Amino acid sequence: MAISLRSFAKINLGLAIGTRRPDGFHDLRTIYQTVALHDVVKVDAARGVGIEIRCKDSRVPDDDSNTCWRVAERVLRTLKQRAKIVIAIEKKLPVQGGIGGGSSNAVATMIGIEKALKTQLAPHDRLRIASEVGSDLPLFLVGGTVLGCGRGEEVWPMPDLPAWDIVIATPNIGVSTPDAFRRWDELVQDNGKLTDTGLSDRISTFSRSAFEWLASVPTTGVPTKEGGDRAETLLLDLVRAGIENDFERVVFPEYPELRDVKRVFEREGASFASLSGSGSTVFGLFATKAAAEKTAEKLVAEGIPAQATTLLSREQYWEQMG
Ligand code: C5P
């Protein structure tokens, strides 16, 4: 019987890019946050051998370039099992959208194969496979509010943020992450202030701001947005902390329509608005569900795909996965 799992999206609440490392990756710091939008991934394990990907969306590759395929292959090898794995993806999240759709599908595949084969990988093997396949996969082994370090693959669970209302807008633009990093390198080259020391300082500043901000999140109980003043203050503190996404500096000049979406959020009263990852998703956090829904409707009327949803805590993430 196929195992059916919800594969949730993430956003980045700020992302600081540091130096380019000898392995070609960039040092970074970010706060990942899972949100309630999802794809559905169905995994079946039968007798035989091979990996098959089924997806109606032609933009999703069905060969070994698909992150699900790459994870499945490594999971079988690590478990020393032979099976015919069929992965069916119902795509609702945008492709190349900066909200980790492909990465989340791949982690759902890992968990789906474990369930289908009635076995479990050791935690260190789960993490190794996830980080081998991509920098954005390990966060989905944690869920909720997660601090990302290294090239993004070093993940640390943080106290969960309240279930704030959020609007996710995904203009139909595919932003290539490697290209965005290349443009960041060009910016660094042309900007005298962004020396290696300058970049390390900015990374430290981000870590400090993130720590100070997240240190005020209650560590017990499930935080609710109805937590009232506290939730509202936290949202204001996020803005005061000066947490930003560095990709905006290279992606907005290239795609001004994404900056325009951020401006719509600000005009409509979002407490915080930002690009997610390298885009093209732009999101806005709102104090009320009504304001989020009104803004999503407005964007849709302007021809920009947008949805109102909420942040998803770690507990909800694992409970609702399936
Ligand atoms: O790890 P992932 O497959 O998501 O990375 C895609 C590409 O993005 C990498 O090949 C690299 O060019 C770039 N990247 C980077 N620094 C990071 C993460 C990704 O330069 N921290």
Boltz pocket constraint, residues with backbone or C-beta under 6 A from the ligand:
constraints:
  - pocket:
      binder: B
      contacts: [[A, 24], [A, 25], [A, 26], [A, 27], [A, 28], [A, 133], [A, 134], [A, 135], [A, 136], [A, 150], [A, 151], [A, 152], [A, 177], [A, 178], [A, 181]]
      max_distance: 6.0
